[in-house]
Amino acid sequence: MTELSFEAARQVLDSQPFSGLVGARITEFGDGRAVLEVDVREELTQQNGFLHGGVLSYAADNALTFAAGTTLGPTVLTGGFSIQYVRPASGRTLLARASVVHSGRRQATVRCDLFTVDGEGAETLCAVAQGTVLSVRPEGTCGDN
């Protein structure tokens, strides 16, 4: 497994066009954990003014995968995840905190709690996600699962 540094993780996130569109940034990475942040702005809201559920799903998906990358290595893909929305998301910043629950040789189970942060720094839980992340081999190679 090749270790991925915080700076390399930041470069990976910055190389994702959609992450740039959303304005995501990685603020913590290592030891089975990753934190992504997205500033809440009008373009990311739905018709009632709350942060769109798709933005929460995006943040959960990426945070899950980055957290798993700290245990599985840099070549990982989301195998699947589920998300439960606890309450409408409003605030200044969306915070997606992911941590590895279990990691094997080829896959990891990861949990992500999503919070909104208000102007005073108070956090409110708005969604919870859990998923499986898979280590993938470079194209053209095969191996045991």
CNS distance restraints for C-alpha pairs under 8 A (distance, minus, plus):
assign (resid   1 and name CA) (resid  72 and name CA) 6.90 0.50 0.50
assign (resid   1 and name CA) (resid  73 and name CA) 5.26 0.50 0.50
assign (resid   1 and name CA) (resid  74 and name CA) 7.97 0.50 0.50
assign (resid   2 and name CA) (resid  73 and name CA) 5.48 0.50 0.50
assign (resid   2 and name CA) (resid  74 and name CA) 6.68 0.50 0.50
assign (resid   3 and name CA) (resid  70 and name CA) 7.26 0.50 0.50
assign (resid   3 and name CA) (resid  73 and name CA) 5.97 0.50 0.50
assign (resid   3 and name CA) (resid  74 and name CA) 7.08 0.50 0.50
assign (resid   4 and name CA) (resid   8 and name CA) 5.97 0.50 0.50
assign (resid   4 and name CA) (resid   9 and name CA) 6.41 0.50 0.50
assign (resid   4 and name CA) (resid  69 and name CA) 7.70 0.50 0.50
assign (resid   4 and name CA) (resid  70 and name CA) 6.92 0.50 0.50
assign (resid   4 and name CA) (resid  73 and name CA) 6.86 0.50 0.50
assign (resid   4 and name CA) (resid  74 and name CA) 6.13 0.50 0.50
assign (resid   5 and name CA) (resid   9 and name CA) 6.13 0.50 0.50
assign (resid   5 and name CA) (resid  29 and name CA) 7.92 0.50 0.50
assign (resid   5 and name CA) (resid  30 and name CA) 7.84 0.50 0.50
assign (resid   6 and name CA) (resid  10 and name CA) 6.18 0.50 0.50
assign (resid   6 and name CA) (resid  28 and name CA) 7.51 0.50 0.50
assign (resid   6 and name CA) (resid  29 and name CA) 5.65 0.50 0.50
assign (resid   6 and name CA) (resid  30 and name CA) 7.22 0.50 0.50
assign (resid   7 and name CA) (resid  11 and name CA) 6.28 0.50 0.50
assign (resid   8 and name CA) (resid  12 and name CA) 6.22 0.50 0.50
assign (resid   9 and name CA) (resid  13 and name CA) 6.29 0.50 0.50
assign (resid   9 and name CA) (resid  26 and name CA) 7.71 0.50 0.50
assign (resid   9 and name CA) (resid  29 and name CA) 7.43 0.50 0.50
assign (resid   9 and name CA) (resid  66 and name CA) 7.65 0.50 0.50
assign (resid  10 and name CA) (resid  14 and name CA) 6.08 0.50 0.50
assign (resid  10 and name CA) (resid  25 and name CA) 7.38 0.50 0.50
assign (resid  10 and name CA) (resid  26 and name CA) 6.07 0.50 0.50
assign (resid  11 and name CA) (resid  15 and name CA) 6.09 0.50 0.50
assign (resid  12 and name CA) (resid  16 and name CA) 6.81 0.50 0.50
assign (resid  13 and name CA) (resid  19 and name CA) 6.57 0.50 0.50
assign (resid  13 and name CA) (resid  24 and name CA) 7.86 0.50 0.50
assign (resid  13 and name CA) (resid  25 and name CA) 7.27 0.50 0.50
assign (resid  13 and name CA) (resid  26 and name CA) 7.35 0.50 0.50
assign (resid  14 and name CA) (resid  19 and name CA) 6.84 0.50 0.50
assign (resid  14 and name CA) (resid  20 and name CA) 6.36 0.50 0.50
assign (resid  14 and name CA) (resid  25 and name CA) 7.83 0.50 0.50
assign (resid  15 and name CA) (resid  20 and name CA) 7.88 0.50 0.50
assign (resid  16 and name CA) (resid  20 and name CA) 6.49 0.50 0.50
assign (resid  17 and name CA) (resid  21 and name CA) 6.31 0.50 0.50
assign (resid  18 and name CA) (resid  22 and name CA) 6.26 0.50 0.50
assign (resid  19 and name CA) (resid  23 and name CA) 5.91 0.50 0.50
assign (resid  19 and name CA) (resid  24 and name CA) 5.34 0.50 0.50
assign (resid  20 and name CA) (resid  24 and name CA) 6.33 0.50 0.50
assign (resid  22 and name CA) (resid  38 and name CA) 7.07 0.50 0.50
assign (resid  22 and name CA) (resid  44 and name CA) 7.63 0.50 0.50
assign (resid  22 and name CA) (resid  55 and name CA) 7.84 0.50 0.50
assign (resid  23 and name CA) (resid  38 and name CA) 5.94 0.50 0.50
assign (resid  23 and name CA) (resid  39 and name CA) 7.03 0.50 0.50
assign (resid  24 and name CA) (resid  36 and name CA) 6.59 0.50 0.50
assign (resid  24 and name CA) (resid  37 and name CA) 5.64 0.50 0.50
assign (resid  24 and name CA) (resid  38 and name CA) 4.73 0.50 0.50
assign (resid  24 and name CA) (resid  39 and name CA) 7.61 0.50 0.50
assign (resid  24 and name CA) (resid  59 and name CA) 8.00 0.50 0.50
assign (resid  25 and name CA) (resid  36 and name CA) 5.62 0.50 0.50
assign (resid  25 and name CA) (resid  37 and name CA) 5.38 0.50 0.50
assign (resid  25 and name CA) (resid  38 and name CA) 6.61 0.50 0.50
assign (resid  26 and name CA) (resid  34 and name CA) 7.38 0.50 0.50
assign (resid  26 and name CA) (resid  35 and name CA) 5.84 0.50 0.50
assign (resid  26 and name CA) (resid  36 and name CA) 4.48 0.50 0.50
assign (resid  26 and name CA) (resid  37 and name CA) 6.36 0.50 0.50
assign (resid  27 and name CA) (resid  34 and name CA) 7.55 0.50 0.50
assign (resid  27 and name CA) (resid  35 and name CA) 5.56 0.50 0.50
assign (resid  27 and name CA) (resid  36 and name CA) 5.98 0.50 0.50
assign (resid  27 and name CA) (resid  37 and name CA) 7.04 0.50 0.50
assign (resid  28 and name CA) (resid  33 and name CA) 7.17 0.50 0.50
assign (resid  28 and name CA) (resid  34 and name CA) 5.06 0.50 0.50
assign (resid  28 and name CA) (resid  35 and name CA) 4.85 0.50 0.50
assign (resid  28 and name CA) (resid  36 and name CA) 7.32 0.50 0.50
assign (resid  29 and name CA) (resid  33 and name CA) 5.70 0.50 0.50
assign (resid  29 and name CA) (resid  34 and name CA) 4.39 0.50 0.50
assign (resid  29 and name CA) (resid  35 and name CA) 6.66 0.50 0.50
assign (resid  29 and name CA) (resid  66 and name CA) 7.43 0.50 0.50
assign (resid  29 and name CA) (resid  67 and name CA) 6.91 0.50 0.50
assign (resid  29 and name CA) (resid  70 and name CA) 7.41 0.50 0.50
assign (resid  30 and name CA) (resid  34 and name CA) 6.54 0.50 0.50
assign (resid  30 and name CA) (resid  67 and name CA) 7.18 0.50 0.50
assign (resid  30 and name CA) (resid  70 and name CA) 5.53 0.50 0.50
assign (resid  31 and name CA) (resid  70 and name CA) 6.13 0.50 0.50
assign (resid  31 and name CA) (resid  71 and name CA) 7.33 0.50 0.50
assign (resid  32 and name CA) (resid  67 and name CA) 5.21 0.50 0.50
assign (resid  32 and name CA) (resid  68 and name CA) 6.32 0.50 0.50
assign (resid  32 and name CA) (resid  69 and name CA) 7.86 0.50 0.50
assign (resid  32 and name CA) (resid  70 and name CA) 5.36 0.50 0.50
assign (resid  32 and name CA) (resid  71 and name CA) 5.99 0.50 0.50
assign (resid  32 and name CA) (resid  99 and name CA) 5.51 0.50 0.50
assign (resid  32 and name CA) (resid 100 and name CA) 5.08 0.50 0.50
assign (resid  33 and name CA) (resid  66 and name CA) 7.74 0.50 0.50
assign (resid  33 and name CA) (resid  67 and name CA) 4.58 0.50 0.50
assign (resid  33 and name CA) (resid  68 and name CA) 7.66 0.50 0.50
assign (resid  33 and name CA) (resid  70 and name CA) 7.22 0.50 0.50
assign (resid  33 and name CA) (resid  97 and name CA) 7.45 0.50 0.50
assign (resid  33 and name CA) (resid  98 and name CA) 5.61 0.50 0.50
assign (resid  33 and name CA) (resid  99 and name CA) 4.43 0.50 0.50
assign (resid  33 and name CA) (resid 100 and name CA) 6.51 0.50 0.50
assign (resid  34 and name CA) (resid  63 and name CA) 5.83 0.50 0.50
assign (resid  34 and name CA) (resid  64 and name CA) 7.54 0.50 0.50
assign (resid  34 and name CA) (resid  66 and name CA) 5.94 0.50 0.50
assign (resid  34 and name CA) (resid  67 and name CA) 4.66 0.50 0.50
assign (resid  34 and name CA) (resid  97 and name CA) 6.11 0.50 0.50
assign (resid  34 and name CA) (resid  98 and name CA) 5.33 0.50 0.50
assign (resid  34 and name CA) (resid  99 and name CA) 6.63 0.50 0.50
assign (resid  35 and name CA) (resid  63 and name CA) 6.15 0.50 0.50
assign (resid  35 and name CA) (resid  95 and name CA) 6.91 0.50 0.50
assign (resid  35 and name CA) (resid  96 and name CA) 5.49 0.50 0.50
assign (resid  35 and name CA) (resid  97 and name CA) 4.57 0.50 0.50
assign (resid  35 and name CA) (resid  98 and name CA) 6.21 0.50 0.50
assign (resid  36 and name CA) (resid  59 and name CA) 6.73 0.50 0.50
assign (resid  36 and name CA) (resid  62 and name CA) 7.85 0.50 0.50
assign (resid  36 and name CA) (resid  63 and name CA) 5.96 0.50 0.50
assign (resid  36 and name CA) (resid  95 and name CA) 5.94 0.50 0.50
assign (resid  36 and name CA) (resid  96 and name CA) 5.13 0.50 0.50
assign (resid  36 and name CA) (resid  97 and name CA) 6.76 0.50 0.50
assign (resid  37 and name CA) (resid  59 and name CA) 7.84 0.50 0.50
assign (resid  37 and name CA) (resid  93 and name CA) 6.68 0.50 0.50
assign (resid  37 and name CA) (resid  94 and name CA) 5.53 0.50 0.50
assign (resid  37 and name CA) (resid  95 and name CA) 4.71 0.50 0.50
assign (resid  37 and name CA) (resid  96 and name CA) 6.34 0.50 0.50
assign (resid  38 and name CA) (resid  59 and name CA) 7.94 0.50 0.50
assign (resid  38 and name CA) (resid  93 and name CA) 5.67 0.50 0.50
assign (resid  38 and name CA) (resid  94 and name CA) 5.07 0.50 0.50
assign (resid  38 and name CA) (resid  95 and name CA) 6.76 0.50 0.50
assign (resid  39 and name CA) (resid  92 and name CA) 6.03 0.50 0.50
assign (resid  39 and name CA) (resid  93 and name CA) 4.37 0.50 0.50
assign (resid  39 and name CA) (resid  94 and name CA) 6.18 0.50 0.50
assign (resid  40 and name CA) (resid  44 and name CA) 6.69 0.50 0.50
assign (resid  40 and name CA) (resid  45 and name CA) 7.90 0.50 0.50
assign (resid  40 and name CA) (resid  51 and name CA) 6.94 0.50 0.50
assign (resid  40 and name CA) (resid  90 and name CA) 7.65 0.50 0.50
assign (resid  40 and name CA) (resid  91 and name CA) 6.76 0.50 0.50
assign (resid  40 and name CA) (resid  92 and name CA) 5.23 0.50 0.50
assign (resid  40 and name CA) (resid  93 and name CA) 5.21 0.50 0.50
assign (resid  40 and name CA) (resid  94 and name CA) 6.57 0.50 0.50
assign (resid  41 and name CA) (resid  45 and name CA) 7.04 0.50 0.50
assign (resid  41 and name CA) (resid  92 and name CA) 7.86 0.50 0.50
assign (resid  42 and name CA) (resid  49 and name CA) 7.53 0.50 0.50
assign (resid  44 and name CA) (resid  51 and name CA) 5.83 0.50 0.50
assign (resid  44 and name CA) (resid  52 and name CA) 5.98 0.50 0.50
assign (resid  44 and name CA) (resid  55 and name CA) 6.98 0.50 0.50
assign (resid  45 and name CA) (resid  49 and name CA) 5.38 0.50 0.50
assign (resid  45 and name CA) (resid  50 and name CA) 5.17 0.50 0.50
assign (resid  45 and name CA) (resid  51 and name CA) 4.19 0.50 0.50
assign (resid  45 and name CA) (resid  52 and name CA) 4.78 0.50 0.50
assign (resid  46 and name CA) (resid  50 and name CA) 5.71 0.50 0.50
assign (resid  46 and name CA) (resid  51 and name CA) 6.18 0.50 0.50
assign (resid  46 and name CA) (resid  52 and name CA) 5.01 0.50 0.50
assign (resid  49 and name CA) (resid  90 and name CA) 7.82 0.50 0.50
assign (resid  50 and name CA) (resid  88 and name CA) 6.08 0.50 0.50
assign (resid  50 and name CA) (resid  89 and name CA) 5.42 0.50 0.50
assign (resid  50 and name CA) (resid  90 and name CA) 5.36 0.50 0.50
assign (resid  51 and name CA) (resid  55 and name CA) 6.98 0.50 0.50
assign (resid  51 and name CA) (resid  56 and name CA) 7.60 0.50 0.50
assign (resid  51 and name CA) (resid  88 and name CA) 7.39 0.50 0.50
assign (resid  51 and name CA) (resid  89 and name CA) 5.28 0.50 0.50
assign (resid  51 and name CA) (resid  90 and name CA) 6.04 0.50 0.50
assign (resid  52 and name CA) (resid  56 and name CA) 6.88 0.50 0.50
assign (resid  52 and name CA) (resid  89 and name CA) 7.96 0.50 0.50
assign (resid  53 and name CA) (resid  57 and name CA) 6.18 0.50 0.50
assign (resid  54 and name CA) (resid  58 and name CA) 6.02 0.50 0.50
assign (resid  55 and name CA) (resid  59 and name CA) 6.17 0.50 0.50
assign (resid  56 and name CA) (resid  60 and name CA) 6.13 0.50 0.50
assign (resid  56 and name CA) (resid  94 and name CA) 7.91 0.50 0.50
assign (resid  56 and name CA) (resid 114 and name CA) 7.38 0.50 0.50
assign (resid  56 and name CA) (resid 127 and name CA) 7.67 0.50 0.50
assign (resid  57 and name CA) (resid  61 and name CA) 6.01 0.50 0.50
assign (resid  57 and name CA) (resid  83 and name CA) 7.04 0.50 0.50
assign (resid  58 and name CA) (resid  62 and name CA) 6.21 0.50 0.50
assign (resid  59 and name CA) (resid  63 and name CA) 5.95 0.50 0.50
assign (resid  59 and name CA) (resid  96 and name CA) 6.05 0.50 0.50
assign (resid  60 and name CA) (resid  64 and name CA) 5.93 0.50 0.50
assign (resid  60 and name CA) (resid  83 and name CA) 7.99 0.50 0.50
assign (resid  60 and name CA) (resid  96 and name CA) 6.04 0.50 0.50
assign (resid  60 and name CA) (resid  98 and name CA) 7.63 0.50 0.50
assign (resid  60 and name CA) (resid 112 and name CA) 6.08 0.50 0.50
assign (resid  60 and name CA) (resid 113 and name CA) 7.83 0.50 0.50
assign (resid  60 and name CA) (resid 114 and name CA) 7.24 0.50 0.50
assign (resid  60 and name CA) (resid 129 and name CA) 6.42 0.50 0.50
assign (resid  61 and name CA) (resid  65 and name CA) 6.29 0.50 0.50
assign (resid  61 and name CA) (resid  78 and name CA) 7.13 0.50 0.50
assign (resid  61 and name CA) (resid  81 and name CA) 7.27 0.50 0.50
assign (resid  62 and name CA) (resid  66 and name CA) 6.09 0.50 0.50
assign (resid  63 and name CA) (resid  67 and name CA) 6.07 0.50 0.50
assign (resid  63 and name CA) (resid  96 and name CA) 6.28 0.50 0.50
assign (resid  63 and name CA) (resid  97 and name CA) 6.77 0.50 0.50
assign (resid  63 and name CA) (resid  98 and name CA) 5.55 0.50 0.50
assign (resid  63 and name CA) (resid 112 and name CA) 7.11 0.50 0.50
assign (resid  64 and name CA) (resid  68 and name CA) 6.27 0.50 0.50
assign (resid  64 and name CA) (resid  78 and name CA) 7.80 0.50 0.50
assign (resid  64 and name CA) (resid  98 and name CA) 5.46 0.50 0.50
assign (resid  64 and name CA) (resid  99 and name CA) 7.25 0.50 0.50
assign (resid  64 and name CA) (resid 100 and name CA) 7.92 0.50 0.50
assign (resid  64 and name CA) (resid 110 and name CA) 5.77 0.50 0.50
assign (resid  64 and name CA) (resid 111 and name CA) 6.76 0.50 0.50
assign (resid  64 and name CA) (resid 112 and name CA) 6.34 0.50 0.50
assign (resid  64 and name CA) (resid 130 and name CA) 7.71 0.50 0.50
assign (resid  64 and name CA) (resid 131 and name CA) 6.92 0.50 0.50
assign (resid  64 and name CA) (resid 133 and name CA) 7.43 0.50 0.50
assign (resid  65 and name CA) (resid  69 and name CA) 6.12 0.50 0.50
assign (resid  65 and name CA) (resid  76 and name CA) 6.88 0.50 0.50
assign (resid  65 and name CA) (resid  77 and name CA) 6.59 0.50 0.50
assign (resid  65 and name CA) (resid  78 and name CA) 6.04 0.50 0.50
assign (resid  65 and name CA) (resid 133 and name CA) 6.08 0.50 0.50
assign (resid  66 and name CA) (resid  70 and name CA) 6.80 0.50 0.50
assign (resid  67 and name CA) (resid  71 and name CA) 7.50 0.50 0.50
assign (resid  67 and name CA) (resid  98 and name CA) 5.98 0.50 0.50
assign (resid  67 and name CA) (resid  99 and name CA) 5.84 0.50 0.50
assign (resid  67 and name CA) (resid 100 and name CA) 6.29 0.50 0.50
assign (resid  67 and name CA) (resid 110 and name CA) 7.40 0.50 0.50
assign (resid  68 and name CA) (resid  72 and name CA) 5.96 0.50 0.50
assign (resid  68 and name CA) (resid  73 and name CA) 7.78 0.50 0.50
assign (resid  68 and name CA) (resid  76 and name CA) 7.68 0.50 0.50
assign (resid  68 and name CA) (resid  99 and name CA) 7.75 0.50 0.50
assign (resid  68 and name CA) (resid 100 and name CA) 6.12 0.50 0.50
assign (resid  68 and name CA) (resid 103 and name CA) 7.70 0.50 0.50
assign (resid  68 and name CA) (resid 108 and name CA) 6.02 0.50 0.50
assign (resid  68 and name CA) (resid 109 and name CA) 7.73 0.50 0.50
assign (resid  68 and name CA) (resid 110 and name CA) 6.83 0.50 0.50
assign (resid  68 and name CA) (resid 133 and name CA) 6.39 0.50 0.50
assign (resid  69 and name CA) (resid  73 and name CA) 4.80 0.50 0.50
assign (resid  69 and name CA) (resid  74 and name CA) 5.25 0.50 0.50
assign (resid  69 and name CA) (resid  75 and name CA) 7.26 0.50 0.50
assign (resid  69 and name CA) (resid  76 and name CA) 6.31 0.50 0.50
assign (resid  70 and name CA) (resid  74 and name CA) 7.52 0.50 0.50
assign (resid  71 and name CA) (resid 103 and name CA) 6.76 0.50 0.50
assign (resid  71 and name CA) (resid 108 and name CA) 7.94 0.50 0.50
assign (resid  72 and name CA) (resid  76 and name CA) 7.26 0.50 0.50
assign (resid  72 and name CA) (resid 103 and name CA) 7.48 0.50 0.50
assign (resid  72 and name CA) (resid 104 and name CA) 7.89 0.50 0.50
assign (resid  72 and name CA) (resid 105 and name CA) 6.95 0.50 0.50
assign (resid  72 and name CA) (resid 106 and name CA) 6.89 0.50 0.50
assign (resid  72 and name CA) (resid 107 and name CA) 7.16 0.50 0.50
assign (resid  72 and name CA) (resid 108 and name CA) 7.48 0.50 0.50
assign (resid  72 and name CA) (resid 135 and name CA) 6.09 0.50 0.50
assign (resid  73 and name CA) (resid 135 and name CA) 7.35 0.50 0.50
assign (resid  75 and name CA) (resid 135 and name CA) 5.96 0.50 0.50
assign (resid  75 and name CA) (resid 136 and name CA) 5.77 0.50 0.50
assign (resid  75 and name CA) (resid 137 and name CA) 7.27 0.50 0.50
assign (resid  76 and name CA) (resid 133 and name CA) 6.60 0.50 0.50
assign (resid  76 and name CA) (resid 134 and name CA) 5.46 0.50 0.50
assign (resid  76 and name CA) (resid 135 and name CA) 4.46 0.50 0.50
assign (resid  76 and name CA) (resid 136 and name CA) 5.54 0.50 0.50
assign (resid  77 and name CA) (resid 133 and name CA) 5.70 0.50 0.50
assign (resid  77 and name CA) (resid 134 and name CA) 5.39 0.50 0.50
assign (resid  77 and name CA) (resid 135 and name CA) 6.61 0.50 0.50
assign (resid  77 and name CA) (resid 136 and name CA) 6.94 0.50 0.50
assign (resid  78 and name CA) (resid 131 and name CA) 7.45 0.50 0.50
assign (resid  78 and name CA) (resid 132 and name CA) 6.21 0.50 0.50
assign (resid  78 and name CA) (resid 133 and name CA) 4.40 0.50 0.50
assign (resid  78 and name CA) (resid 134 and name CA) 6.14 0.50 0.50
assign (resid  79 and name CA) (resid 131 and name CA) 7.30 0.50 0.50
assign (resid  79 and name CA) (resid 132 and name CA) 5.22 0.50 0.50
assign (resid  79 and name CA) (resid 133 and name CA) 5.07 0.50 0.50
assign (resid  79 and name CA) (resid 134 and name CA) 5.84 0.50 0.50
assign (resid  80 and name CA) (resid 131 and name CA) 5.51 0.50 0.50
assign (resid  80 and name CA) (resid 132 and name CA) 5.57 0.50 0.50
assign (resid  80 and name CA) (resid 133 and name CA) 7.17 0.50 0.50
assign (resid  81 and name CA) (resid 129 and name CA) 6.82 0.50 0.50
assign (resid  81 and name CA) (resid 130 and name CA) 5.49 0.50 0.50
assign (resid  81 and name CA) (resid 131 and name CA) 3.79 0.50 0.50
assign (resid  81 and name CA) (resid 132 and name CA) 6.32 0.50 0.50
assign (resid  82 and name CA) (resid 129 and name CA) 5.51 0.50 0.50
assign (resid  82 and name CA) (resid 130 and name CA) 5.66 0.50 0.50
assign (resid  82 and name CA) (resid 131 and name CA) 6.32 0.50 0.50
assign (resid  83 and name CA) (resid 127 and name CA) 6.81 0.50 0.50
assign (resid  83 and name CA) (resid 128 and name CA) 5.67 0.50 0.50
assign (resid  83 and name CA) (resid 129 and name CA) 4.14 0.50 0.50
assign (resid  83 and name CA) (resid 130 and name CA) 6.67 0.50 0.50
assign (resid  84 and name CA) (resid 127 and name CA) 5.50 0.50 0.50
assign (resid  84 and name CA) (resid 128 and name CA) 5.36 0.50 0.50
assign (resid  84 and name CA) (resid 129 and name CA) 6.28 0.50 0.50
assign (resid  85 and name CA) (resid 126 and name CA) 6.02 0.50 0.50
assign (resid  85 and name CA) (resid 127 and name CA) 4.26 0.50 0.50
assign (resid  85 and name CA) (resid 128 and name CA) 6.62 0.50 0.50
assign (resid  86 and name CA) (resid 125 and name CA) 7.10 0.50 0.50
assign (resid  86 and name CA) (resid 126 and name CA) 4.88 0.50 0.50
assign (resid  86 and name CA) (resid 127 and name CA) 4.93 0.50 0.50
assign (resid  86 and name CA) (resid 128 and name CA) 7.35 0.50 0.50
assign (resid  87 and name CA) (resid 125 and name CA) 7.54 0.50 0.50
assign (resid  87 and name CA) (resid 126 and name CA) 4.84 0.50 0.50
assign (resid  87 and name CA) (resid 127 and name CA) 7.01 0.50 0.50
assign (resid  88 and name CA) (resid 126 and name CA) 6.29 0.50 0.50
assign (resid  89 and name CA) (resid 115 and name CA) 7.89 0.50 0.50
assign (resid  89 and name CA) (resid 116 and name CA) 6.24 0.50 0.50
assign (resid  89 and name CA) (resid 126 and name CA) 5.69 0.50 0.50
assign (resid  90 and name CA) (resid 116 and name CA) 6.32 0.50 0.50
assign (resid  91 and name CA) (resid 116 and name CA) 5.50 0.50 0.50
assign (resid  91 and name CA) (resid 117 and name CA) 5.50 0.50 0.50
assign (resid  91 and name CA) (resid 118 and name CA) 4.67 0.50 0.50
assign (resid  91 and name CA) (resid 119 and name CA) 7.35 0.50 0.50
assign (resid  92 and name CA) (resid 116 and name CA) 6.97 0.50 0.50
assign (resid  92 and name CA) (resid 117 and name CA) 5.74 0.50 0.50
assign (resid  92 and name CA) (resid 118 and name CA) 5.22 0.50 0.50
assign (resid  92 and name CA) (resid 119 and name CA) 6.32 0.50 0.50
assign (resid  93 and name CA) (resid 116 and name CA) 5.55 0.50 0.50
assign (resid  93 and name CA) (resid 117 and name CA) 5.14 0.50 0.50
assign (resid  93 and name CA) (resid 118 and name CA) 7.03 0.50 0.50
assign (resid  94 and name CA) (resid 114 and name CA) 6.99 0.50 0.50
assign (resid  94 and name CA) (resid 115 and name CA) 5.80 0.50 0.50
assign (resid  94 and name CA) (resid 116 and name CA) 4.56 0.50 0.50
assign (resid  94 and name CA) (resid 117 and name CA) 6.40 0.50 0.50
assign (resid  95 and name CA) (resid 114 and name CA) 5.60 0.50 0.50
assign (resid  95 and name CA) (resid 115 and name CA) 5.07 0.50 0.50
assign (resid  95 and name CA) (resid 116 and name CA) 6.03 0.50 0.50
assign (resid  95 and name CA) (resid 117 and name CA) 7.26 0.50 0.50
assign (resid  96 and name CA) (resid 112 and name CA) 6.37 0.50 0.50
assign (resid  96 and name CA) (resid 113 and name CA) 5.90 0.50 0.50
assign (resid  96 and name CA) (resid 114 and name CA) 4.49 0.50 0.50
assign (resid  96 and name CA) (resid 115 and name CA) 6.52 0.50 0.50
assign (resid  97 and name CA) (resid 112 and name CA) 5.33 0.50 0.50
assign (resid  97 and name CA) (resid 113 and name CA) 5.35 0.50 0.50
assign (resid  97 and name CA) (resid 114 and name CA) 6.33 0.50 0.50
assign (resid  98 and name CA) (resid 110 and name CA) 6.69 0.50 0.50
assign (resid  98 and name CA) (resid 111 and name CA) 5.49 0.50 0.50
assign (resid  98 and name CA) (resid 112 and name CA) 4.02 0.50 0.50
assign (resid  98 and name CA) (resid 113 and name CA) 6.47 0.50 0.50
assign (resid  99 and name CA) (resid 110 and name CA) 5.63 0.50 0.50
assign (resid  99 and name CA) (resid 111 and name CA) 5.56 0.50 0.50
assign (resid  99 and name CA) (resid 112 and name CA) 6.46 0.50 0.50
assign (resid 100 and name CA) (resid 108 and name CA) 6.76 0.50 0.50
assign (resid 100 and name CA) (resid 109 and name CA) 6.01 0.50 0.50
assign (resid 100 and name CA) (resid 110 and name CA) 4.30 0.50 0.50
assign (resid 100 and name CA) (resid 111 and name CA) 6.42 0.50 0.50
assign (resid 101 and name CA) (resid 108 and name CA) 7.47 0.50 0.50
assign (resid 101 and name CA) (resid 109 and name CA) 5.52 0.50 0.50
assign (resid 101 and name CA) (resid 110 and name CA) 5.22 0.50 0.50
assign (resid 101 and name CA) (resid 111 and name CA) 6.61 0.50 0.50
assign (resid 102 and name CA) (resid 108 and name CA) 5.56 0.50 0.50
assign (resid 102 and name CA) (resid 109 and name CA) 5.23 0.50 0.50
assign (resid 102 and name CA) (resid 110 and name CA) 7.05 0.50 0.50
assign (resid 103 and name CA) (resid 107 and name CA) 6.06 0.50 0.50
assign (resid 103 and name CA) (resid 108 and name CA) 4.12 0.50 0.50
assign (resid 103 and name CA) (resid 109 and name CA) 6.37 0.50 0.50
assign (resid 104 and name CA) (resid 108 and name CA) 6.04 0.50 0.50
assign (resid 105 and name CA) (resid 135 and name CA) 7.98 0.50 0.50
assign (resid 106 and name CA) (resid 134 and name CA) 5.86 0.50 0.50
assign (resid 106 and name CA) (resid 135 and name CA) 4.98 0.50 0.50
assign (resid 106 and name CA) (resid 136 and name CA) 7.75 0.50 0.50
assign (resid 106 and name CA) (resid 145 and name CA) 6.74 0.50 0.50
assign (resid 107 and name CA) (resid 132 and name CA) 6.73 0.50 0.50
assign (resid 107 and name CA) (resid 133 and name CA) 5.48 0.50 0.50
assign (resid 107 and name CA) (resid 134 and name CA) 4.41 0.50 0.50
assign (resid 107 and name CA) (resid 135 and name CA) 5.87 0.50 0.50
assign (resid 108 and name CA) (resid 132 and name CA) 5.63 0.50 0.50
assign (resid 108 and name CA) (resid 133 and name CA) 5.25 0.50 0.50
assign (resid 108 and name CA) (resid 134 and name CA) 6.64 0.50 0.50
assign (resid 109 and name CA) (resid 130 and name CA) 7.28 0.50 0.50
assign (resid 109 and name CA) (resid 131 and name CA) 5.73 0.50 0.50
assign (resid 109 and name CA) (resid 132 and name CA) 4.63 0.50 0.50
assign (resid 109 and name CA) (resid 133 and name CA) 6.48 0.50 0.50
assign (resid 110 and name CA) (resid 130 and name CA) 5.64 0.50 0.50
assign (resid 110 and name CA) (resid 131 and name CA) 5.43 0.50 0.50
assign (resid 110 and name CA) (resid 132 and name CA) 6.30 0.50 0.50
assign (resid 110 and name CA) (resid 133 and name CA) 7.50 0.50 0.50
assign (resid 111 and name CA) (resid 128 and name CA) 7.57 0.50 0.50
assign (resid 111 and name CA) (resid 129 and name CA) 5.80 0.50 0.50
assign (resid 111 and name CA) (resid 130 and name CA) 4.35 0.50 0.50
assign (resid 111 and name CA) (resid 131 and name CA) 6.59 0.50 0.50
assign (resid 112 and name CA) (resid 128 and name CA) 5.86 0.50 0.50
assign (resid 112 and name CA) (resid 129 and name CA) 5.00 0.50 0.50
assign (resid 112 and name CA) (resid 130 and name CA) 6.06 0.50 0.50
assign (resid 113 and name CA) (resid 125 and name CA) 7.13 0.50 0.50
assign (resid 113 and name CA) (resid 127 and name CA) 6.21 0.50 0.50
assign (resid 113 and name CA) (resid 128 and name CA) 4.68 0.50 0.50
assign (resid 113 and name CA) (resid 129 and name CA) 6.40 0.50 0.50
assign (resid 114 and name CA) (resid 125 and name CA) 5.91 0.50 0.50
assign (resid 114 and name CA) (resid 126 and name CA) 5.80 0.50 0.50
assign (resid 114 and name CA) (resid 127 and name CA) 5.08 0.50 0.50
assign (resid 114 and name CA) (resid 128 and name CA) 6.03 0.50 0.50
assign (resid 114 and name CA) (resid 129 and name CA) 7.95 0.50 0.50
assign (resid 115 and name CA) (resid 123 and name CA) 5.83 0.50 0.50
assign (resid 115 and name CA) (resid 124 and name CA) 5.14 0.50 0.50
assign (resid 115 and name CA) (resid 125 and name CA) 4.34 0.50 0.50
assign (resid 115 and name CA) (resid 126 and name CA) 5.40 0.50 0.50
assign (resid 115 and name CA) (resid 127 and name CA) 7.06 0.50 0.50
assign (resid 116 and name CA) (resid 123 and name CA) 5.60 0.50 0.50
assign (resid 116 and name CA) (resid 124 and name CA) 5.32 0.50 0.50
assign (resid 116 and name CA) (resid 125 and name CA) 6.63 0.50 0.50
assign (resid 116 and name CA) (resid 126 and name CA) 6.79 0.50 0.50
assign (resid 117 and name CA) (resid 121 and name CA) 5.52 0.50 0.50
assign (resid 117 and name CA) (resid 122 and name CA) 5.47 0.50 0.50
assign (resid 117 and name CA) (resid 123 and name CA) 4.55 0.50 0.50
assign (resid 117 and name CA) (resid 124 and name CA) 6.50 0.50 0.50
assign (resid 118 and name CA) (resid 122 and name CA) 5.53 0.50 0.50
assign (resid 118 and name CA) (resid 123 and name CA) 6.74 0.50 0.50
assign (resid 137 and name CA) (resid 141 and name CA) 6.40 0.50 0.50
assign (resid 137 and name CA) (resid 142 and name CA) 7.29 0.50 0.50
